[in-house]
Amino acid sequence: MRNLDETDLKILSLLAENARLPFSAIGEEVDLSGPAVSDRVTRLQEAGIINNFTIDVNRAHLRAGVPVFIQAEIDPRSLEEARTRVRESDGTEHVFTTSEGDLWFYARVEAENIRQWVDNLFDDLEMSGYSVTLIDETEWTPSIDGVEFALTCVECNNTVDNEGETTRIDGEIYHFCCPSCLSRFEDRYQRLEEGA
């Protein structure tokens, strides 16, 4: 496994600022050719570091409702269902679950129907209550500054360093901290396949 390096971080940072930036333009910033950048991006995707490329739509220009931040105190037994409903609801843009088990989310809804929309969303779920905060202005600034790559071994959950191993099994890429973890994982995987 080749170590992830500062060039990878710079590529990620540039893509976080503008996911449509041509590989040739990224190459100029990191002293690589466009094809070399493409190879690195492909490797970052295969490693699961880049999940997808997306756009950030400014819904204010689309007149898509009033921006609100909602904090809901959901009974732990209903949390997963509430999270699913929020995630699948039109207008929801970001969903957060706090360490205390509260559900917070950012959405755009019609101003005159905010409470009704939330009540319908959580209808028949156990909850202590919720609060709605109108948002005046938002800014989304994805950044990877100050982070380090930390791939995790799928066998023992240790951090994968330059002594680690990477392999592809049935089209999926797996990372391991050492050859023995790779061997144990492959053995167990093979036994499971044989038993299926």
Stockholm file with secondary structure:
# STOCKHOLM 1.0

chainA/1-196         MRNLDETDLKILSLLAENARLPFSAIGEEVDLSGPAVSDRVTRLQEAGIINNFTIDVNRAHLRAGVPVFIQAEIDPRSLEEARTRVRESDGTEHVFTTSEGDLWFYARVEAENIRQWVDNLFDDLEMSGYSVTLIDETEWTPSIDGVEFALTCVECNNTVDNEGETTRIDGEIYHFCCPSCLSRFEDRYQRLEEGA
#=GR chainA/1-196 SS CCCCCHHHHHHHHHHHHCTTCCHHHHHHHHTCCHHHHHHHHHHHHHTTSCCCCCCCCCGGGGTCCEEEEEEEEECGGGHHHHHHHHHHSTTEEEEEECTTSCEEEEEEECGGGHHHHHHHHTTTSCEEEEEEEECSCCCCCCCCTTCCCCCBCTTTCCBCCTTCEEEEETTEEEEESSHHHHHHHHHHHHHHHHHC
#=GC SS_cons         CCCCCHHHHHHHHHHHHCTTCCHHHHHHHHTCCHHHHHHHHHHHHHTTSCCCCCCCCCGGGGTCCEEEEEEEEECGGGHHHHHHHHHHSTTEEEEEECTTSCEEEEEEECGGGHHHHHHHHTTTSCEEEEEEEECSCCCCCCCCTTCCCCCBCTTTCCBCCTTCEEEEETTEEEEESSHHHHHHHHHHHHHHHHHC
//
